[in-house]
Amino acid sequence: MAKKIQAWVEFGPRLEPTDPVTPEGLIERIVAATNQSRGSVKAILDELDVQTEILLKEGHIVQMPNGTHFKPSGHKDGSVDVNVRVNPRIVRNVNTNFRGRWKNAENIGKSEAEIIALWNAAHPDNLIELEGEPEPG
């Protein structure tokens, strides 16, 4: 008997992987957008990293001008994680004008029961039973 996760892996909507933008690629985009020199942009980004790290090590929440912020979070074992909260405006804008590609885009918004039905139709020899459904008898 198959598991629900198998149905979600095969039929669930998810973003198609893309190539990451390299640091050099990001720098080149900023250079093109601002008309600043490549060295100047790189120096500012490098210093932003340094200052963010210093401030986080001091226990500060670091607020960026765009509304994104970094917050150190301590654990009982003495380790520290950094939580990042992206400006909600950015998230809204990404959702409004998203141009990436979806795998199984036709299944966006489908319920778990609908995804399981897709699996069961494609794999009649390895069904997933819906909870509460009586077993055949």
Residue frames relative to the residue before (quaternion, step in Angstrom):
aa qw qx qy qz dx dy dz
M 1.0000 0.0000 0.0000 0.0000 0.00 0.00 0.00
A 0.4165 -0.7238 0.5044 0.2196 3.54 -0.88 1.01
K 0.4042 -0.6916 0.5482 0.2405 3.55 -1.29 0.38
K 0.6572 -0.5298 0.3719 0.3862 3.56 -1.22 0.55
I 0.6253 0.5660 -0.3484 0.4090 3.57 0.96 -0.84
Q 0.6066 0.5562 -0.3599 0.4396 3.60 1.08 -0.66
A 0.6403 0.5174 -0.3212 0.4681 3.58 1.02 -0.79
W 0.6677 0.4959 -0.3047 0.4641 3.58 0.93 -0.87
V 0.6372 0.5239 -0.3376 0.4534 3.60 0.98 -0.79
E 0.7341 0.4307 -0.2481 0.4626 3.59 0.87 -0.90
F 0.8332 0.2512 -0.0879 0.4847 3.58 0.85 -0.95
G 0.5458 0.6455 -0.3992 0.3552 3.60 1.19 -0.30
P 0.4925 -0.6500 0.4817 0.3208 3.59 -1.06 0.67
R 0.1516 0.7632 -0.6196 0.1031 3.55 -1.06 0.79
L 0.5975 -0.5840 0.4137 0.3615 3.53 -1.21 0.49
E 0.4568 -0.6440 0.5410 0.2895 3.53 -1.10 0.78
P 0.4743 -0.6635 0.4834 0.3181 3.60 -0.94 0.75
T 0.1165 -0.7710 0.6230 0.0621 3.54 -1.14 0.69
D 0.6001 -0.5304 0.4334 0.4132 3.54 -1.27 0.16
P 0.4548 -0.6763 0.4929 0.3046 3.59 -0.92 0.79
V 0.4537 -0.6190 0.5512 0.3274 3.55 -1.24 0.46
T 0.3786 -0.7341 0.5201 0.2175 3.56 -0.73 1.07
P 0.6511 -0.4833 0.3839 0.4418 3.58 -1.22 0.25
E 0.6436 0.5188 -0.3260 0.4587 3.59 0.98 -0.79
G 0.6428 0.5255 -0.3194 0.4569 3.57 1.00 -0.79
L 0.6411 0.5081 -0.3165 0.4803 3.58 1.03 -0.80
I 0.6415 0.5215 -0.3247 0.4595 3.57 0.92 -0.88
E 0.6615 0.5100 -0.3098 0.4543 3.59 0.89 -0.88
R 0.6368 0.5162 -0.3330 0.4660 3.62 1.01 -0.72
I 0.6618 0.4927 -0.3077 0.4739 3.57 0.98 -0.85
V 0.6098 0.5421 -0.3448 0.4641 3.59 1.01 -0.79
A 0.6857 0.4850 -0.2875 0.4603 3.59 0.84 -0.97
A 0.7035 0.4772 -0.2723 0.4509 3.61 0.98 -0.79
T 0.7915 0.3424 -0.1575 0.4811 3.60 1.04 -0.74
N 0.3464 -0.7478 0.4869 0.2894 3.58 1.24 -0.37
Q 0.4174 0.6650 -0.4956 0.3714 3.60 1.19 0.56
S 0.5770 -0.5717 0.4365 0.3869 3.56 -1.22 0.32
R 0.6281 -0.5463 0.4045 0.3788 3.53 -1.22 0.57
G 0.6572 0.5244 -0.3011 0.4500 3.58 0.97 -0.91
S 0.6463 0.5243 -0.3098 0.4598 3.55 1.02 -0.83
V 0.6582 0.5004 -0.3055 0.4723 3.58 0.90 -0.93
K 0.6656 0.5009 -0.3101 0.4581 3.59 0.86 -0.94
A 0.6511 0.5212 -0.3196 0.4498 3.59 0.93 -0.86
I 0.6630 0.4990 -0.3096 0.4643 3.58 0.93 -0.85
L 0.6664 0.4897 -0.3088 0.4699 3.60 0.91 -0.85
D 0.6307 0.5235 -0.3304 0.4680 3.59 1.01 -0.78
E 0.6826 0.4777 -0.2895 0.4712 3.58 0.91 -0.90
L 0.5856 0.5585 -0.3661 0.4594 3.60 1.09 -0.63
D 0.6424 0.5115 -0.3162 0.4751 3.60 0.97 -0.84
V 0.6650 0.5115 -0.3052 0.4506 3.57 0.87 -0.99
Q 0.7017 0.4666 -0.2778 0.4612 3.60 0.79 -0.99
T 0.6166 0.5339 -0.3480 0.4621 3.59 1.03 -0.75
E 0.6610 0.5054 -0.3056 0.4629 3.59 0.91 -0.90
I 0.6505 0.5171 -0.3192 0.4556 3.60 0.88 -0.91
L 0.6965 0.4787 -0.2817 0.4544 3.57 0.82 -1.00
L 0.6392 0.5101 -0.3275 0.4732 3.60 1.00 -0.75
K 0.6373 0.5247 -0.3227 0.4630 3.60 1.02 -0.79
E 0.6649 0.4747 -0.2943 0.4960 3.58 1.17 -0.55
G 0.5758 -0.6254 0.3573 0.3867 3.58 1.30 -0.02
H 0.4857 0.6841 -0.4227 0.3426 3.59 1.26 0.12
I 0.3842 -0.6038 0.6295 0.3026 3.51 -1.35 0.41
V 0.2109 -0.7877 0.5695 0.1030 3.58 -0.80 1.01
Q 0.1328 -0.7992 0.5852 0.0327 3.56 -0.59 1.21
M 0.2909 -0.7536 0.5695 0.1524 3.53 -0.77 1.09
P 0.6377 -0.5505 0.3693 0.3923 3.61 -1.14 0.49
N 0.6818 0.4936 -0.2997 0.4491 3.62 1.11 -0.54
G 0.6381 -0.5533 0.3276 0.4236 3.61 1.25 0.06
T 0.5308 0.5847 -0.4213 0.4459 3.58 1.24 -0.15
H 0.0067 0.8125 -0.5822 -0.0275 3.57 -1.05 0.62
F 0.3194 -0.7138 0.6034 0.1561 3.49 -1.33 0.63
K 0.0382 -0.8118 0.5823 -0.0204 3.58 -0.86 0.95
P 0.3504 -0.7182 0.5518 0.2387 3.60 -0.80 0.97
S 0.1010 -0.7850 0.6106 0.0286 3.55 -1.06 0.81
G 0.2329 -0.8140 0.5226 0.1000 3.57 -0.53 1.21
H 0.2440 -0.7584 0.5915 0.1242 3.54 -1.19 0.68
K 0.6646 -0.5453 0.3421 0.3794 3.56 -1.21 0.50
D 0.6582 0.4952 -0.3194 0.4686 3.61 1.18 -0.42
G 0.6035 -0.5924 0.3426 0.4092 3.59 1.30 0.08
S 0.5456 0.5977 -0.4165 0.4143 3.59 1.22 -0.05
V 0.2454 -0.7572 0.5925 0.1239 3.52 -1.25 0.51
D 0.1595 -0.7366 0.6499 0.0986 3.55 -1.06 0.87
V 0.2943 -0.7152 0.5936 0.2226 3.54 -1.29 0.23
N 0.1900 -0.7682 0.6047 0.0899 3.54 -0.74 1.10
V 0.1740 -0.7758 0.6015 0.0776 3.55 -1.00 0.90
R 0.0830 -0.7669 0.6350 0.0420 3.55 -0.91 0.95
V 0.2714 -0.7743 0.5564 0.1313 3.51 -0.53 1.24
N 0.6084 -0.5581 0.4237 0.3726 3.54 -1.08 0.76
P 0.4829 -0.6890 0.4533 0.2942 3.64 -0.71 1.00
R 0.5757 0.5808 -0.3798 0.4324 3.61 1.12 -0.54
I 0.6393 0.5172 -0.3273 0.4655 3.58 0.99 -0.81
V 0.6524 0.5093 -0.3161 0.4637 3.58 0.90 -0.90
R 0.6356 0.5227 -0.3226 0.4676 3.60 0.96 -0.86
N 0.6934 0.4846 -0.2797 0.4540 3.57 0.85 -0.98
V 0.6147 0.5259 -0.3508 0.4717 3.60 1.04 -0.70
N 0.6818 0.4870 -0.2879 0.4638 3.57 0.92 -0.88
T 0.6611 0.5163 -0.3067 0.4498 3.58 1.05 -0.72
N 0.8240 0.1902 -0.0630 0.5299 3.58 0.87 -0.89
F 0.2186 0.8124 -0.5181 0.1538 3.60 1.10 0.61
R 0.1144 -0.8186 0.5622 0.0265 3.56 -0.84 1.03
G 0.4277 0.6873 -0.4749 0.3450 3.59 1.26 0.19
R 0.4842 -0.6673 0.4877 0.2871 3.55 -1.29 0.14
W 0.2914 -0.7464 0.5824 0.1368 3.51 -1.16 0.81
K 0.2832 -0.6761 0.6450 0.2159 3.54 -1.16 0.66
N 0.8263 0.1014 -0.1295 0.5387 3.58 -0.93 0.93
A 0.1143 0.8363 -0.5252 0.1077 3.58 1.03 0.80
E 0.6131 0.5697 -0.3480 0.4225 3.57 1.08 -0.65
N 0.6911 0.4695 -0.2792 0.4733 3.60 1.23 -0.31
I 0.3645 0.7165 -0.5090 0.3077 3.60 1.25 0.20
G 0.8179 0.2409 -0.2016 0.4820 3.54 -0.91 0.99
K 0.5140 0.6349 -0.4377 0.3757 3.61 1.20 -0.08
S 0.4974 -0.6565 0.4880 0.2887 3.52 -1.15 0.71
E 0.6735 -0.4673 0.3735 0.4342 3.54 -1.30 0.19
A 0.6362 0.5306 -0.3317 0.4513 3.59 0.96 -0.81
E 0.6572 0.5019 -0.3144 0.4663 3.61 0.99 -0.75
I 0.6364 0.5099 -0.3239 0.4797 3.59 1.03 -0.77
I 0.6462 0.5072 -0.3152 0.4752 3.59 0.99 -0.82
A 0.6278 0.5286 -0.3359 0.4621 3.60 1.01 -0.74
L 0.6194 0.5259 -0.3410 0.4727 3.60 1.03 -0.72
W 0.6447 0.5121 -0.3147 0.4723 3.57 0.95 -0.90
N 0.6877 0.4995 -0.2926 0.4381 3.57 0.76 -1.04
A 0.6428 0.5072 -0.3265 0.4721 3.60 1.05 -0.70
A 0.7118 0.4489 -0.2544 0.4765 3.59 1.01 -0.79
H 0.7876 0.2226 -0.0933 0.5670 3.58 1.17 -0.59
P 0.0333 -0.8528 0.5208 0.0198 3.64 0.56 1.08
D 0.6670 0.4921 -0.3040 0.4697 3.60 1.20 -0.37
N 0.7543 0.2663 -0.1516 0.5807 3.60 1.29 -0.10
L 0.0246 0.8691 -0.4916 0.0491 3.56 0.71 1.14
I 0.2837 -0.6743 0.6471 0.2150 3.49 -1.38 0.37
E 0.2880 -0.7591 0.5582 0.1709 3.54 -0.75 1.05
L 0.4132 -0.6731 0.5544 0.2623 3.54 -1.06 0.81
E 0.5304 -0.6298 0.4612 0.3307 3.56 -1.03 0.83
G 0.7781 0.2976 -0.2460 0.4954 3.52 -1.01 0.84
E 0.5543 0.5907 -0.3936 0.4347 3.56 1.28 -0.14
P 0.4235 -0.7120 0.4806 0.2875 3.61 -0.69 0.94
E 0.4716 -0.6685 0.4973 0.2888 3.53 -1.07 0.80
P 0.5204 -0.6330 0.4582 0.3442 3.60 -0.99 0.75
G 0.3174 -0.9343 0.1622 0.0049 3.35 -1.00 0.86
